[in-house]
């Protein structure tokens, strides 16, 4: 019995079902991380094989060839060139789509030239009859000098055969399919004689690509074998032509297509879904349905999570001995964990719908449809998904930028996505609009408060596009800018793939941003629960004595004491300290504290003000509104929440980066604190300037 541990690299073009094969082999036995120093995602799974063998399966980013045009493709090339890499594959499994064999086999022939034991997987075999395709596997195996697994990842067919081939990888031929040196025999013969110990095709990749391997530096090779950029491109084109000639000759012998039995439902759907008018109408109708469902469906589990953690906090507070540790657990740690987990329903539902759209093949149509519009702002069609996702939560939206190959476009999308109005802004918008915008109708049918809310959404999305336009002009990042989108076949989404994708993205949020959210929550609890000097420590005696003549109830007295302690806590002192800075915006120190505490999560704004204003039931919006609405500025004698202050607050929250979790995700996705700090400073500065201008103009 063998105890061998086999390194397997899963390689293939996008939309060949490579991830489905990965999921079939590994199930939930997966780990997700980033390659060192870059933001490209690395997925490793573990699989039990026959004869007691075990496989470490690396799902490499999708690539069309070894002529790299993105960071993702560079990852594939550098791994296949470096035998010293601990993930270097013992066997490469190239996944192809039975309907696109001609295009997919280009990558296969290149990998064969690297003399790595290679298995060819032909996926989606269940569609062969539907498309009128038949294959002669023995002839294909002979021509391609490999073993072939004909599988259907959708129906779990052929997976056992693939596992058997992986176990027996040592019997696979490493002979190349064709001699690549034929493209320029004289040049390649010189190259072979200069580096006799190295594979010729590896040397060619080092010359033409921005990669290194072993101890050979690119400059060392290029100094003696330099060619102009145009000459290299000409040779690459010649190489591609020779490979396709070989592939065409092979498929003439090994593949038969009977067009009379094929059906073209997909082309009829494309005429509707990518139509210049109906395409947009259908897309926005789908969006409307999706986000209605997200808000409706997620409210129930979110309320349950919120209620559960509130009850848990109460139980801990009542049953554990009074003291600092109990307060930390009940007021800091439990609410902090609840603040992490309450996002899960929205994230899960959002990625559920995104996965369904991607698996069905529709998302590629959306990207194609929106590309022309987004190009005007320095983005591409692929930026549409994150920007729209941001209306639910910026965290999964920024995570969704991983499918944007162009680094400049991806970075700009990450930086501007927080401008889109997320659900965390809604509690702030709702209470401020209710306080300062009259509940009247415009034109007899438009509610002015509802119209204000819609305008805030439009303002956020418009600002995201405007910022993208400016960043595209300002950022001097050299990055290849081209748009290639493949229209995959329409298909029924696989439940397993959708479920694994939702679980994976949800886990990434919990383990990534969750740690920072929890830390911020604990820090805020400490700052709000402790204060220096006698004013804080003697708060109970001071407030009790001052309120003795007012006949307050016990609950009212407790609320007043809590408000007094908060005012004299560390966070209260900070609020008083920053009051001169925020007074030009129309805010007093109490609003300043709410702005500070809401950095952990924007919706904290309402709860903080409820505590400050000594409202007993912080869930009672009417009571909060009445208390906030009647609050008087002792210096001016005017209401604190007037039209000028209200509009200032709405604009501040529309533009400010008031979300520590979003900064954490930005740091994770860019692998640097530089960009989240730039994001924080620029957005907050802009929000301050706009809020200042609005207050000064309206007061």
Secondary structure by P-SEA (a helix, b strand, c coil): ccbbbbbbbbbbccccaaaaaaaaaccccbbbbbcccccbbbbbbbbbbcccbbbbccccccccccccccaaaaaaaaaaacccccccccbbbbbbbcccccccaaaaaaaaaaccbbbbbbcccccccccccccaaaaaaaaacbbbbbcccccccaaaaaaaaaaaccccccccccccccccaaaaaaaaaacccccaaaaaaaaccccccccccaaaaaacccccaaaaaaaaaaaaaaaaaaaaaaaaccccccccccccaaaaaaaccccccaaaaaaaaaaaaaaaaaaaaaaaaaaaaaaaaaaaaaaaaacccccaaaaaaaccaaaaaaaaacaaaaaaaaaaaaaaaaaaaaaaaaaaaaccccccccccccaaaaaaaccccaaaaaaaccccccaaaaaaaaaaccccccccaaaaaaaaaacccccccccccccaaaaaaaaaaaaaaaaaaaaaaaaaaccccbbbbbbbbbbcccccccaaaaaaaaaaaaaaaaaaaaaaaaaaaaaaaaaaaccccccccaaaaaaaaaaccccccaaaaaaaaaaaaaaacaaaaaaaaaccccccccccaaaaaaaaaacccccaaaaaaaaaacccccccaaaaaaaaaaccccccccccccaaaaaaaaaaaacccccaaaaaaaaaaaccaaaaaaaaaaaaaaaaaaaaaaaaacc
